[in-house]
Amino acid sequence: MSVTEQARRARDAAAELAVATRTVKDAALVAMADALVARTPEILTANETDLAAGREAGLSAAVLDRLALDAGRVAGIADALREMAALPDPVGEVVRGSTLPNGLELRQIRVPFGVVGIIYEARPNVTVDAAGICLKSGNAALLRGSSSAAHSNAALVAVLRDAVAGAGLPADAVQLLDASSRDSVKELMRARGLVDVLIPRGGASLIRTVVEESTVPVIETGVGNCHVYVDAAADLAKAVAVTLNAKTQRLSTCNTAESLLVHAGIADAFLPPVLAAFAEAGVTVHGSPEVAAHSAAVVPATEEDYATEYLSADISVAVVDSLDAAVAHIRRFGTGHTEAIVTDSASAARDFVARVDAAAVMVNASTRFTDGGEFGFGAEIGISTQKLHARGPMGLPELTSTKYVVTGDGHVR
């Protein structure tokens, strides 16, 4: 089936989802969760096929880990759907309302986008998360995963479609596009009029391709060259803890710190303990000469290092002369995702927050907190780094648009 035909079917399904009650949608989410658990063996069999092909193709250990499923991970994915069912339904929420001077009643309410296309890499859990958050927000999902997860995604979507249909909603609310060639991506990116919005989730090259080539509106997500700046007024123990967590709590996420900036005034005191902590955690430091002076293990940093989202056990480190220099460095190399300052100076924190241009700015906290769940939003479809429509973690409300409802009593203008 062509992508165009799948998009047409998704559009029909979206029309039904738009008027589905919360009770019906929540029942479908719970049915999806139950079905995933009940059919775990067939999901794991499909996943093992992908893992075997990935090992043969020489995929890295990090990629294989993102690809891998086991009974525990499937149960966790199912639990996320149940948690989603417990969240408020954004559809129909009144954003604002008033009675105009002429007596007209004006309301702005949330409505679904309609058809949401999602292009993503490797992670089978994204298949379920995306399908669930789209359904809860009243949208039909067109999912285009990577070829490396093709068997896993096919098994997951088969389970989800059966559950959705069994709950009384159209199975075409969740559809998987062919991942065997790039043609499906190109067709999806050009399905303007059938697909309402595209959301790419993956590396910088994938996101750049979708943003530059799509005729369908795109919400840009994900690329995170995140920084931690340790100010002259920082508590050193606190700074080591925040920096280490930001880098090592999970290496392959977009909110992981990829660069550390240290004020020259505390560099001699701070660099030895933080470099030792990195060494113990197996992190390779790519540093400036001032950093290398504190450890023979430091690899000389290049301009490319400071611009790199590593997604691995690597970090770039530089010494800066001032907060101004730190902000300038972030403006040059940052991606507008998450930036952090560690300081006991209220004025330095205010200055940093005001001057850094990012979706999230952390003060004395790890960059790893930029997350829909950590923010209390529940489910998220990704973290937007753009400035139109949504910025930061995109929860259920961000998967909606709005419409104005105007009620009169025979009013004419």
FENTA-V979828 format. One record per residue. N is the residue number from 0. RES is the residue in three letters. SS is DSSP state (2 for helix, 1 for strand, 0 for the rest). Layout:
# FENTA-V979828
N|RES|SS + N|RES|SS
This chain:
# FENTA-V979828
0|MET|0 + 1|SER|0 + 2|VAL|2 + 3|THR|2 + 4|GLU|2 + 5|GLN|2 + 6|ALA|2 + 7|ARG|2 + 8|ARG|2 + 9|ALA|2 + 10|ARG|2 + 11|ASP|2 + 12|ALA|2 + 13|ALA|2 + 14|ALA|2 + 15|GLU|2 + 16|LEU|2 + 17|ALA|0 + 18|VAL|0 + 19|ALA|0 + 20|THR|0 + 21|ARG|2 + 22|THR|2 + 23|VAL|2 + 24|LYS|2 + 25|ASP|2 + 26|ALA|2 + 27|ALA|2 + 28|LEU|2 + 29|VAL|2 + 30|ALA|2 + 31|MET|2 + 32|ALA|2 + 33|ASP|2 + 34|ALA|2 + 35|LEU|2 + 36|VAL|2 + 37|ALA|2 + 38|ARG|0 + 39|THR|2 + 40|PRO|2 + 41|GLU|2 + 42|ILE|2 + 43|LEU|2 + 44|THR|2 + 45|ALA|2 + 46|ASN|2 + 47|GLU|2 + 48|THR|2 + 49|ASP|2 + 50|LEU|2 + 51|ALA|2 + 52|ALA|2 + 53|GLY|2 + 54|ARG|2 + 55|GLU|2 + 56|ALA|2 + 57|GLY|0 + 58|LEU|0 + 59|SER|0 + 60|ALA|2 + 61|ALA|2 + 62|VAL|2 + 63|LEU|2 + 64|ASP|2 + 65|ARG|2 + 66|LEU|2 + 67|ALA|0 + 68|LEU|0 + 69|ASP|0 + 70|ALA|2 + 71|GLY|2 + 72|ARG|2 + 73|VAL|2 + 74|ALA|2 + 75|GLY|2 + 76|ILE|2 + 77|ALA|2 + 78|ASP|2 + 79|ALA|2 + 80|LEU|2 + 81|ARG|2 + 82|GLU|2 + 83|MET|2 + 84|ALA|2 + 85|ALA|0 + 86|LEU|0 + 87|PRO|0 + 88|ASP|0 + 89|PRO|0 + 90|VAL|0 + 91|GLY|0 + 92|GLU|0 + 93|VAL|1 + 94|VAL|1 + 95|ARG|1 + 96|GLY|1 + 97|SER|1 + 98|THR|1 + 99|LEU|0 + 100|PRO|0 + 101|ASN|0 + 102|GLY|0 + 103|LEU|0 + 104|GLU|1 + 105|LEU|1 + 106|ARG|1 + 107|GLN|1 + 108|ILE|1 + 109|ARG|1 + 110|VAL|1 + 111|PRO|1 + 112|PHE|0 + 113|GLY|0 + 114|VAL|1 + 115|VAL|1 + 116|GLY|1 + 117|ILE|1 + 118|ILE|1 + 119|TYR|1 + 120|GLU|0 + 121|ALA|0 + 122|ARG|0 + 123|PRO|2 + 124|ASN|2 + 125|VAL|2 + 126|THR|2 + 127|VAL|2 + 128|ASP|2 + 129|ALA|2 + 130|ALA|2 + 131|GLY|2 + 132|ILE|2 + 133|CYS|2 + 134|LEU|2 + 135|LYS|2 + 136|SER|0 + 137|GLY|0 + 138|ASN|0 + 139|ALA|1 + 140|ALA|1 + 141|LEU|1 + 142|LEU|1 + 143|ARG|1 + 144|GLY|0 + 145|SER|0 + 146|SER|2 + 147|SER|2 + 148|ALA|2 + 149|ALA|2 + 150|HIS|2 + 151|SER|2 + 152|ASN|2 + 153|ALA|2 + 154|ALA|2 + 155|LEU|2 + 156|VAL|2 + 157|ALA|2 + 158|VAL|2 + 159|LEU|2 + 160|ARG|2 + 161|ASP|2 + 162|ALA|2 + 163|VAL|2 + 164|ALA|2 + 165|GLY|2 + 166|ALA|0 + 167|GLY|0 + 168|LEU|0 + 169|PRO|0 + 170|ALA|2 + 171|ASP|2 + 172|ALA|2 + 173|VAL|1 + 174|GLN|1 + 175|LEU|1 + 176|LEU|0 + 177|ASP|0 + 178|ALA|0 + 179|SER|0 + 180|SER|0 + 181|ARG|0 + 182|ASP|2 + 183|SER|2 + 184|VAL|2 + 185|LYS|2 + 186|GLU|2 + 187|LEU|2 + 188|MET|2 + 189|ARG|0 + 190|ALA|0 + 191|ARG|1 + 192|GLY|0 + 193|LEU|0 + 194|VAL|1 + 195|ASP|0 + 196|VAL|1 + 197|LEU|1 + 198|ILE|1 + 199|PRO|1 + 200|ARG|1 + 201|GLY|0 + 202|GLY|0 + 203|ALA|2 + 204|SER|2 + 205|LEU|2 + 206|ILE|2 + 207|ARG|2 + 208|THR|2 + 209|VAL|2 + 210|VAL|2 + 211|GLU|2 + 212|GLU|2 + 213|SER|0 + 214|THR|0 + 215|VAL|0 + 216|PRO|0 + 217|VAL|1 + 218|ILE|1 + 219|GLU|0 + 220|THR|1 + 221|GLY|0 + 222|VAL|0 + 223|GLY|0 + 224|ASN|0 + 225|CYS|1 + 226|HIS|1 + 227|VAL|1 + 228|TYR|1 + 229|VAL|1 + 230|ASP|0 + 231|ALA|0 + 232|ALA|0 + 233|ALA|0 + 234|ASP|0 + 235|LEU|2 + 236|ALA|2 + 237|LYS|2 + 238|ALA|2 + 239|VAL|2 + 240|ALA|2 + 241|VAL|2 + 242|THR|2 + 243|LEU|2 + 244|ASN|2 + 245|ALA|2 + 246|LYS|2 + 247|THR|2 + 248|GLN|0 + 249|ARG|0 + 250|LEU|0 + 251|SER|0 + 252|THR|0 + 253|CYS|0 + 254|ASN|0 + 255|THR|0 + 256|ALA|1 + 257|GLU|1 + 258|SER|1 + 259|LEU|1 + 260|LEU|1 + 261|VAL|1 + 262|HIS|1 + 263|ALA|2 + 264|GLY|2 + 265|ILE|2 + 266|ALA|2 + 267|ASP|2 + 268|ALA|2 + 269|PHE|2 + 270|LEU|2 + 271|PRO|2 + 272|PRO|2 + 273|VAL|2 + 274|LEU|2 + 275|ALA|2 + 276|ALA|2 + 277|PHE|2 + 278|ALA|2 + 279|GLU|2 + 280|ALA|2 + 281|GLY|0 + 282|VAL|0 + 283|THR|1 + 284|VAL|1 + 285|HIS|1 + 286|GLY|1 + 287|SER|0 + 288|PRO|2 + 289|GLU|2 + 290|VAL|2 + 291|ALA|2 + 292|ALA|0 + 293|HIS|0 + 294|SER|0 + 295|ALA|0 + 296|ALA|0 + 297|VAL|0 + 298|VAL|1 + 299|PRO|1 + 300|ALA|0 + 301|THR|0 + 302|GLU|2 + 303|GLU|2 + 304|ASP|2 + 305|TYR|2 + 306|ALA|0 + 307|THR|0 + 308|GLU|0 + 309|TYR|0 + 310|LEU|0 + 311|SER|0 + 312|ALA|0 + 313|ASP|1 + 314|ILE|1 + 315|SER|1 + 316|VAL|1 + 317|ALA|1 + 318|VAL|1 + 319|VAL|1 + 320|ASP|0 + 321|SER|0 + 322|LEU|2 + 323|ASP|2 + 324|ALA|2 + 325|ALA|2 + 326|VAL|2 + 327|ALA|2 + 328|HIS|2 + 329|ILE|2 + 330|ARG|2 + 331|ARG|2 + 332|PHE|2 + 333|GLY|0 + 334|THR|0 + 335|GLY|0 + 336|HIS|0 + 337|THR|1 + 338|GLU|1 + 339|ALA|1 + 340|ILE|1 + 341|VAL|1 + 342|THR|0 + 343|ASP|0 + 344|SER|0 + 345|ALA|2 + 346|SER|2 + 347|ALA|2 + 348|ALA|2 + 349|ARG|2 + 350|ASP|2 + 351|PHE|2 + 352|VAL|2 + 353|ALA|2 + 354|ARG|2 + 355|VAL|0 + 356|ASP|0 + 357|ALA|0 + 358|ALA|0 + 359|ALA|1 + 360|VAL|1 + 361|MET|1 + 362|VAL|1 + 363|ASN|0 + 364|ALA|0 + 365|SER|0 + 366|THR|2 + 367|ARG|2 + 368|PHE|2 + 369|THR|0 + 370|ASP|0 + 371|GLY|0 + 372|GLY|0 + 373|GLU|0 + 374|PHE|0 + 375|GLY|0 + 376|PHE|0 + 377|GLY|0 + 378|ALA|0 + 379|GLU|0 + 380|ILE|0 + 381|GLY|1 + 382|ILE|1 + 383|SER|1 + 384|THR|0 + 385|GLN|0 + 386|LYS|0 + 387|LEU|0 + 388|HIS|0 + 389|ALA|0 + 390|ARG|0 + 391|GLY|1 + 392|PRO|1 + 393|MET|1 + 394|GLY|0 + 395|LEU|0 + 396|PRO|2 + 397|GLU|2 + 398|LEU|2 + 399|THR|1 + 400|SER|1 + 401|THR|1 + 402|LYS|1 + 403|TYR|1 + 404|VAL|1 + 405|VAL|1 + 406|THR|1 + 407|GLY|0 + 408|ASP|0 + 409|GLY|0 + 410|HIS|0 + 411|VAL|0 + 412|ARG|0
